[in-house]
Amino acid sequence: MTQAFTDIANYNQRVKSADDRRALAVGAALAIIYAKAANTPDNCTIIADEMDNLAKYADQIQEALKAK
């Protein structure tokens, strides 16, 4: 999970293609989903529910990381 945060910290510091930036945002979203799932009871459907939100989370991360 630390690598996801390192990648996000470098998000705007390196020149990347749109695909590279999207991959970083998806990786960060997956790290968030992993953290949430790791702290959820075993008999829960959190993984399926959160994976349905993956694109939304990635969109929100990309929007939040835009330089203002």
Secondary structure, DSSP 8 states (H G I E B T S, - for coil): -HHHHHHHHTTTTS---HHHHHHHHHHHHHHHHHHHHHTS-TT--HHHHHHTTHHHHHHHHHHHHS--
